């Protein structure tokens, strides 16, 4: 399972560089070209590239999970804001009836 980095800065997932086993913090907003190999994945960033051990399918699954979690969080925030707004409207209406 690919690790998703929880932070408020950028959306990262942690991948493993094929040749050195170093951790590669992939900023998923960079949107590289992806070449899927049998035992590795190449991420192309313009003229630069990184070869990682993780499979393309696993990378895509991790990014999809990250996006779904963010959508759920935003929906929960929107619902909370809606409830607060409804309460404020009801309070205003009650005060206007006085």
BAZA-343279 format. One line per 4 residues: for each residue x, y, z of N, C-alpha, C. Coordinates in nm, 2 decimals, always signed. Each point is the difference from the previous one (the first is absolute). Example, Ala and Ser with C-alpha at 12.3 -4.5 7.8 and 13.67 -1.06 7.14 Angstrom:
BEGIN
+1.32 -0.57 +0.78 -0.09 +0.12 +0.00 +0.09 +0.12 +0.00 ~ -0.04 +0.11 -0.07 +0.09 +0.11 +0.00 -0.08 +0.11 +0.08 .
END
This chain:
BEGIN
+0.08 -0.12 +0.00 -0.08 +0.12 +0.00 +0.09 +0.12 +0.00 ~ -0.03 +0.10 -0.09 +0.07 +0.12 -0.01 -0.04 +0.10 +0.11 ~ +0.10 +0.06 +0.07 -0.03 +0.09 +0.11 -0.04 +0.14 -0.06 ~ -0.11 +0.05 +0.06 -0.05 +0.13 -0.04 +0.05 +0.09 +0.12 .
+0.07 +0.11 -0.04 +0.05 +0.09 +0.10 -0.11 +0.10 +0.04 ~ -0.04 +0.01 +0.12 -0.10 +0.09 +0.05 +0.07 +0.13 +0.04 ~ -0.04 +0.11 -0.07 +0.06 +0.13 +0.03 -0.09 +0.11 -0.06 ~ +0.03 +0.12 +0.03 -0.08 +0.12 -0.05 +0.07 +0.07 -0.11 .
+0.11 -0.05 -0.05 +0.09 +0.07 -0.09 -0.03 -0.05 -0.14 ~ +0.03 -0.13 -0.03 -0.02 -0.06 -0.14 -0.04 -0.14 +0.02 ~ -0.07 -0.05 -0.10 -0.04 -0.14 +0.00 +0.11 -0.10 -0.04 ~ +0.06 -0.06 +0.09 +0.11 -0.09 -0.03 -0.04 -0.15 +0.02 .
+0.06 -0.09 -0.08 +0.01 -0.14 +0.03 +0.14 -0.04 +0.00 ~ +0.04 -0.10 +0.08 +0.13 -0.04 +0.01 +0.03 -0.13 -0.09 ~ +0.09 +0.02 -0.09 +0.04 -0.11 -0.09 +0.15 -0.04 +0.03 ~ +0.04 -0.11 -0.05 +0.14 -0.05 +0.02 +0.07 +0.00 -0.13 .
+0.12 +0.08 +0.00 +0.08 +0.00 -0.12 +0.06 -0.13 -0.03 ~ -0.02 -0.05 -0.12 +0.04 -0.14 -0.04 +0.15 -0.03 +0.03 ~ +0.09 +0.09 -0.04 +0.14 -0.03 +0.00 +0.06 +0.02 +0.14 ~ -0.04 +0.10 +0.08 +0.06 +0.04 +0.12 -0.08 -0.04 +0.13 .
-0.13 -0.03 -0.02 -0.09 -0.03 +0.11 -0.03 +0.12 +0.08 ~ +0.04 +0.12 -0.05 -0.03 +0.13 +0.07 -0.15 +0.02 -0.01 ~ -0.05 +0.08 +0.10 -0.14 +0.04 +0.00 -0.02 +0.11 -0.10 ~ -0.10 +0.00 -0.08 -0.03 +0.10 -0.10 -0.14 +0.06 +0.04 .
+0.00 +0.12 +0.04 -0.13 +0.06 +0.04 -0.06 +0.07 -0.13 ~ -0.10 -0.07 -0.05 -0.06 +0.04 -0.13 -0.11 +0.09 +0.03 ~ +0.01 +0.13 -0.05 -0.10 +0.10 +0.00 -0.10 -0.03 -0.11 ~ -0.12 -0.05 +0.04 -0.09 -0.05 -0.10 -0.06 +0.10 -0.09 .
+0.02 +0.13 +0.03 -0.05 +0.11 -0.08 +0.09 +0.02 -0.12 ~ +0.12 -0.06 -0.01 +0.09 +0.02 -0.11 -0.04 -0.07 -0.13 ~ -0.08 -0.10 +0.01 -0.06 -0.07 -0.11 +0.10 -0.04 -0.11 ~ +0.09 -0.10 +0.04 +0.10 -0.04 -0.10 -0.06 -0.10 -0.10 .
+0.07 -0.02 -0.11 -0.03 -0.11 -0.09 +0.05 -0.13 +0.08 ~ -0.08 -0.11 -0.01 +0.03 -0.12 +0.07 +0.02 -0.11 -0.10 ~ +0.11 -0.07 +0.02 +0.03 -0.12 -0.09 +0.01 -0.12 +0.10 ~ -0.09 -0.09 -0.02 -0.01 -0.12 +0.08 +0.09 -0.11 -0.05 .
+0.09 -0.05 +0.08 +0.08 -0.11 -0.04 -0.05 -0.13 +0.08 ~ +0.07 -0.11 -0.03 -0.04 -0.12 +0.07 +0.03 +0.00 +0.15 ~ +0.11 +0.06 +0.04 +0.04 +0.00 +0.14 +0.03 +0.14 +0.05 ~ -0.04 +0.10 -0.07 +0.03 +0.14 +0.04 -0.09 +0.09 -0.08 .
+0.00 +0.13 +0.04 -0.07 +0.11 -0.07 +0.09 +0.11 -0.01 ~ +0.00 +0.06 -0.12 +0.08 +0.12 -0.03 -0.10 +0.12 +0.00 ~ +0.04 +0.10 +0.08 -0.07 +0.13 +0.00 +0.08 +0.10 -0.08 ~ -0.06 +0.06 -0.10 +0.07 +0.09 -0.09 -0.05 +0.14 +0.04 .
+0.10 +0.09 +0.04 -0.03 +0.14 +0.03 +0.08 +0.08 -0.11 ~ -0.06 +0.02 -0.11 +0.07 +0.07 -0.11 +0.12 -0.08 -0.04 ~ +0.12 +0.06 +0.01 +0.12 -0.08 -0.04 +0.06 -0.08 +0.12 ~ -0.06 +0.01 +0.12 +0.05 -0.08 +0.11 -0.10 -0.11 +0.02 .
+0.06 -0.11 +0.06 -0.08 -0.11 +0.04 +0.04 -0.07 +0.12 ~ -0.09 -0.08 +0.07 +0.03 -0.07 +0.11 -0.06 -0.14 -0.02 ~ +0.08 -0.10 +0.03 -0.05 -0.14 -0.01 -0.02 -0.05 +0.15 ~ -0.13 -0.04 +0.02 -0.04 -0.05 +0.13 -0.04 -0.14 +0.00 .
+0.01 -0.07 +0.12 -0.04 -0.14 +0.01 -0.15 -0.02 -0.01 ~ -0.08 +0.09 +0.04 -0.14 -0.02 +0.01 -0.06 -0.01 -0.14 ~ -0.11 -0.08 -0.01 -0.07 -0.02 -0.13 -0.09 +0.12 -0.03 ~ -0.02 +0.03 -0.12 -0.08 +0.11 -0.05 -0.14 -0.01 +0.06 .
-0.06 -0.12 +0.01 -0.13 -0.01 +0.05 -0.01 +0.04 +0.15 ~ +0.10 -0.04 +0.07 +0.01 +0.04 +0.14 +0.01 +0.15 +0.02 ~ +0.08 +0.06 -0.08 +0.01 +0.15 +0.01 -0.13 +0.06 -0.03 ~ -0.07 -0.04 -0.11 -0.13 +0.06 -0.03 -0.10 -0.03 +0.11 .
+0.00 -0.12 +0.06 -0.09 -0.03 +0.11 +0.02 +0.09 +0.12 ~ +0.13 +0.03 +0.03 +0.03 +0.09 +0.11 -0.04 +0.14 -0.02 ~ +0.02 +0.05 -0.12 -0.05 +0.13 -0.04 -0.15 +0.01 +0.00 ~ -0.07 -0.10 -0.05 -0.14 +0.00 +0.00 -0.06 +0.00 +0.15 .
+0.07 -0.07 +0.08 -0.04 -0.01 +0.15 +0.02 +0.14 +0.06 ~ +0.11 +0.07 -0.03 +0.03 +0.13 +0.05 -0.11 +0.10 -0.05 ~ -0.04 -0.01 -0.12 -0.10 +0.09 -0.06 -0.13 -0.03 +0.07 ~ -0.04 -0.12 +0.02 -0.13 -0.04 +0.06 +0.00 +0.05 +0.14 .
+0.11 -0.01 +0.08 +0.00 +0.05 +0.13 -0.01 +0.15 +0.01 ~ +0.06 +0.07 -0.09 -0.01 +0.14 -0.01 -0.15 +0.05 -0.03 ~ -0.06 -0.08 -0.10 -0.14 +0.04 -0.03 -0.09 -0.03 +0.12 ~ +0.02 -0.10 +0.07 -0.08 -0.03 +0.12 +0.02 +0.11 +0.11 .
+0.12 +0.04 +0.01 +0.03 +0.11 +0.10 -0.07 +0.13 -0.04 ~ +0.01 +0.03 -0.13 -0.06 +0.12 -0.05 -0.16 -0.01 +0.02 ~ -0.05 -0.11 -0.03 -0.15 -0.02 +0.01 -0.04 +0.02 +0.15 ~ +0.08 -0.06 +0.09 -0.04 +0.01 +0.14 +0.01 +0.15 +0.05 .
+0.10 +0.07 -0.05 +0.02 +0.15 +0.03 -0.12 +0.07 -0.06 ~ -0.04 -0.03 -0.12 -0.12 +0.07 -0.06 -0.12 -0.03 +0.08 ~ -0.02 -0.12 +0.04 -0.12 -0.04 +0.08 +0.00 +0.08 +0.13 ~ +0.11 +0.01 +0.07 +0.01 +0.07 +0.12 -0.03 +0.15 -0.02 .
+0.05 +0.05 -0.10 -0.03 +0.14 -0.03 -0.14 +0.03 -0.03 ~ -0.07 -0.10 -0.07 -0.14 +0.01 -0.03 -0.08 +0.00 +0.13 ~ +0.04 -0.09 +0.09 -0.08 -0.01 +0.13 +0.02 +0.13 +0.08 ~ +0.12 +0.06 +0.00 +0.02 +0.12 +0.07 -0.08 +0.12 -0.06 .
+0.00 +0.00 -0.14 -0.08 +0.10 -0.07 -0.15 -0.01 +0.03 ~ -0.05 -0.13 +0.00 -0.14 -0.02 +0.03 -0.03 +0.05 +0.15 ~ +0.09 -0.03 +0.09 -0.03 +0.04 +0.14 +0.01 +0.15 +0.01 ~ +0.09 +0.07 -0.07 +0.00 +0.14 +0.00 -0.12 +0.07 -0.06 .
-0.05 -0.06 -0.11 -0.12 +0.05 -0.07 -0.12 -0.02 +0.10 ~ -0.01 -0.11 +0.06 -0.11 -0.03 +0.10 +0.00 +0.10 +0.12 ~ +0.12 +0.02 +0.05 +0.02 +0.10 +0.11 -0.04 +0.14 -0.05 ~ +0.04 +0.04 -0.12 -0.04 +0.13 -0.05 -0.15 +0.01 -0.01 .
-0.06 -0.10 -0.06 -0.14 +0.00 -0.02 -0.08 +0.01 +0.14 ~ +0.05 -0.07 +0.10 -0.05 +0.00 +0.13 +0.01 +0.14 +0.06 ~ +0.12 +0.07 -0.02 +0.02 +0.13 +0.05 -0.09 +0.11 -0.07 ~ -0.03 -0.03 -0.13 -0.08 +0.10 -0.07 -0.15 -0.01 +0.04 .
-0.04 -0.12 +0.05 -0.14 -0.02 +0.04 -0.03 +0.08 +0.13 ~ +0.10 +0.03 +0.08 -0.02 +0.07 +0.13 -0.04 +0.14 -0.02 .
END
